[in-house]
């Protein structure tokens, strides 16, 4: 029984991180490649959510004004949510360049700020963005091109981490490359499941405001579109660049909020899943709903392995599937080594020392799953609200 539980946990971890991407890739290659889309140049509203972003908002607006898209087709609106710094004043200085401001002093959360700004939107396509990420010059063109296909409800781009932020930046960058690969395969197979809110384009006619209590508004918007029969396209040519969080702890805080939203989505389950499209249900469960459960699989693998050492059994046949000596000790030693490398990686990173792949990957995986546990706690205790806490980031 202990051996079965151990291998169930290990299999779950392997499926989430490797099995799903492999199966997805195989299925995607069975589908014919998509034909190129014709040129499409609709009117666009770039809607930027901002809360106390006086340090970055000017650079963000300069980046928006320099985008390679016809200026008469690009509306720029800043939704400043209860900012009590100079953010609204800085945005106001760009009024002569056509930048519009939606601002109300009380802080009500990101979605409240966005919904307050929606009446100002004039574009056929709404591109949602944050104030601390910069777009590649071609981002808007690449985001709007797939909308020539009427089955496309939303388009998302690639999230990139700016180089030069040490081990934390390298690990976060590697994670987004991994995510990019998965989203490419999902798009080719049927529809992308992930839709990062900092580079997300949606048809204005399809926009459906999430309820006020939704934490991960971008995922909710994506799932509502999929449930209504539309596709979400991932176009890696549209790039969003940002800096990594200032510290590993700041990154854990940011991820914990996301995971709290995942548990909320799990609780909403049947209201979000497109049950009439089983292939997509499999994608959502594999990509989004199983990941928050990985830390409990890790704990299960550790505890069952420990029990197999405390209460050893003799295998009738020499098989690695039985946690009998010396297999139980070997597997337990490998787990201890993994966690020791993660601890060492975090310790060296905290001191500002450079660490290699051997250390930062275990540290990143452990930190991510610690954030998942924290996210569950925040969800169950209702500590996580829709008001987002700005993660401290390195200056752009």
N, C-alpha and C positions, 0 to 999 in steps of 0.2 A: 504493500500500500504506500509506504514512504517513497519507494523508488518511483512509483507511478505518479505521485504528486510532484516529485522533483522534476521528472521529465516533462510533465504537463506544463509546469512553470517555465522551464527552459525552452520548450517548444513555442510557448506563447511569446516569449521575448524574441526568439529568432524569427517567428512569423511576422511580428510587427515591424522589425527593423530590416529584415532581409527577404522573408518569404513573400510578403505582399508585393514589394517592388519587383521581385523576379516573376511572379505570376502575372502581374500587371504588364510587364514588358513583353512576356510571351503572347498574351492576349492582344496587346496593342499591335504587335507585328503581324498578326493575322488579319488585321483590318487594312484596307487599301489606304494609301497615303492621301491626305486631303489635297484637293486642287488649290492652286493659288487664288486668292480673293481679288476681285477687281478693285481699282482705286475707289476710295470712299472718303469724303471730306465733309462730315456733318458739322453743324455748329456745336460747340463744346462749352460747358461751364466747368471750370476748375474750382472745386469747392474745398477750401483749406480749413481744417479744424485747428484751432489754436487756443492754448491756455497758458498764460504767462510765458510767452515765447519771445520776449524782447531781445534775447541774445541771438536769435536765429531768424526772426521773421523778415528782416530786411533782405538778408541773403536769399531766403526762400522766394520772396517776391521778385528779386532780380533774376533768379533762376527761371521763374515762371514767365517773365517778360521776354526772356531770351530764347524761349522754346521755338522750335522750327515748326510753326503752325500759323496760318494766316491770322493776323491780329484781329481782323473784323469778325472772325468766326470763333474767337476765344474770349470768353468772359471769365474774369477772375474774381472770386468772392471769398472773403475771409470770414469765417464764423468764429468769433472770439467768445469763448465761454467764460464769462465772469472774470476775465483777467483783471487783476488789480495792480499790474505793473504798466509799463509803457507800450504794451502791444497794440492797443487800439490807436494810440497817438501815432505810432510809427506807421501803421497801416493807412491812417488818414493822410499821411504825406504823399501817398501814392495815388490819391484820388484823381489827380490830373492825368495820370497814365492809365486811367480806366479801372483801377482796382476798387472794388466795392466792399464795404464793411457792414457786417451784421453783428451788432454788439448789444448785450444787455448785462448790466452789472451783476445781478444775482447768478451764482454758479449753479447750474442745473445738470451738467453732464454733457458729454460729447454729442450724443444723439439729439438732445434737446436743442443744442446750439445748431446742429445741422438742420433739423426740422424747422427751426425758426428762420433759417436762411433760404429754405426751399422756395418760398414765394418769389425770391429775387432771381431764381434760376431761369434763364432764357434758352439755354442750349438744348439740342436734341439728346445729347449725351452728357451725363454728369460724371466727372472724374473726381473721386474722393482722394484727398491727400492730407498728410500731416505737415506741420510746420518745420519739422526737423529732418526731413528727407529731401534730397535733390533729385530732379529728373534728368535723364539723358536728353540731349536736344531733340531727338526724334521720338520721345516717349508718347506724346499725344497722337502723332501720326500712326504709330504702331498700335496704340490702344484702340483707335477708332476704325482701323482698316477692316477687322473681322466683322464689324456691324453691317457690312453689305449683305451678310447672310442673315435672313430674317429669323432663323432659329436661335441666333445668338442673343442672349439677354444681358450678358456681362463679359468683360474682358479684364484680365488682371496681368500685371507684369512681373518682372523678376526683382526680388529684393536682394541687394548686394551690400556687403559690409566694406567700408573703405579700408584699404590696406594701411598697415602701420600701427595697429592697435594692440600689438603683442599677441600672446597666446589666446586671450579671451576673444579678440577679434578674429584670429585664425580659426578657432573652433566654431565660432558663430558663423563665419564665412563658409566653412566646410558644411555646416548644417544646412545653410540655405542653398548650397550647390546640390546637396542630397535631395532637398525638397524640390528644387527645380527639376531634377531628373524625374521624380515621381509625377509632378504636375504635367510634364511633357507627355508622359505615357498615358496619364488619365485623359488628357485632352484628345489624344489620338484615338483612344478607345471609345470614349463617350463624352465626358465632361470633366473639367477640373473640379476638385472638391474644395481646395484651399483658395481663399481670395483675400490676401492681405489688404487691410483697409487703407494703407498709405498709397496704394497704386491700384485703384479699382474703378473701372468705368462701367456705368449702368445706363441703359436706355431711360430717359426721363419719363417716358410713358409707362414704364414698368416699375418705377420706384415705389416701394411699399414701406412706409415708416415702421421700424420695429417697435414693439411695446417698450414703454419707458424702463422696464426692469431688465431688459436684455443686456448682458455684459459684453459678449462678443457680437457686436452688431454686424460686422462684416460677414461672419459665418452665417448668421441668421438671414441676412439679405441674400447670400448665395443660395442657401437651401430653399428659401421661398421661391426663388426663380427656377431652380431645378424642379421643385415640386409642381410648378406651373407648366413644366414641359420645355423650358428653355435650357440652352447650353451655356456653360462658362468656359471661355477660351483662355488658355495661358499662353501669352506671347512673350518669350524671354528677350525679344529685341527691345521691348519697352522696359527700361531699367530705372529703378529707384535706388539711390545710394545714401547710406546713412552711417553714422559712427556707432560703435558698440557702446553698451552701457559702461559707466565709469568703473564699476567693480563687479565681481562675480555675484556679490550679494544683491546689487541693484538688478542684475540680470535675473536672479532667482525671484525677486519681487515682481518683475515684469512678467515672467513666465507663470508665476502663481496666479496672477489675475487672469491670464489666458486660459489656464487649466480650470479655474473656477467657472469660467464661461463654458468650457467643454462639459463639465458635470451638469451645468444648467441645461445645455443642449441634450445631454443624455436623459435628463428628467423630462424634457419636452418630447423626446423620442418620436412617437407616432405623429405628432403635429408637424415635425420637420422632415421625416423620411418620406421619399417618394415610393411608397410601397408597391405601386404598380410598375416600378422599374427596378427589378431585383438586382441587376448588374450594378446600378448606382448605389443601391442600399449596401451591397457588399463593399463598394469603394468607401463609403462614408464610415461604415463600422470599422473597416481595416485601417483606414488612414487617420480617422479622427477619434472614434469612440474607444478603441482599444488602447491607444497610447497612454491615456491617463491611468490605465490599470497596470502598466509595466512596473512601477515601483513595488506593487504588491506581489507581482510575479517574482521580482528580484528578492523580496523578503522571503517569499515562499520557498524559493530555490535555496536560499541560505539556511533557513531553519530546518528544512527537510534533510539537507545535506548534513547539518550538525546533528540531527537526531540519528542519522545513519551511522555516525561515528560513536555517539553515546551508547546507542543500542545496535551494535553491529550484528549482521546476520551472515551466515555462510551461504553463498550461492550454490545451488545444486549443480549448475553448469557455469563454466567460466564465461560470463558475458558482461560487457560493459554497461548493459542496461540495468543490472543489479548493483545497487550501491553497497556492495560487499568489499571488504579490504582486498587489494589496496586502492580500488577505484574510488571509494568514498573519500579517502585521504587525498588522493590526487586532485579530484574535483574541488574539494574544499580548499586545498592549497591554491588552486587557480583563482578561486573566488577571493581569497584573502589577498592574493597578489594584485588582483584588479582593484580592490578597494584601497590597498596600500598605495598603489600608483595614483589613484584619484586624490587621496589625502595629500600625498607629496606634491602633486600638481597644483592643488589649491594653495598649499603652504608656500610654494615657490612663487606662484602668481601673486599672492598677497604681499610678498616681499619685493615685488617688481622684477623678479628674476625671469630670464627667458627659459621657457620649457619647450621640449620637443613634442612631436606627435605622440610618442609613447606615454607622455604624462597628460597632455591636455585633452585627449579624447576620452580617457576614463574619467577625468575631472568633469568634463562637459556632460557626459552621460549621467554621472552621479548627481551633479547639480541640477540638471533638467528634471530628474525624477524626484529629487527632494522638493523641487518647486511644485511638482504634481501633487505630492502629499500635502504641502502647504495650501495648494489651491483647493483640495478637497476639504480641508479644515475650514477655509474661508467660506466655501460654499455652504457647508453644513451649518456653520455658526452664523451665516448671513453677514459675515464681516465684510465680504466683498460687495461693494456698491457699484453702480454704473459710473460714478465719478472716478475718472482715471487719475492715478498718481503718476506724475511725470517721472520717468526713470532718469537718473542723472547720467548724462552722456558727455563724452569728450567733445570739445568745441569743433565745429565743422571747419 
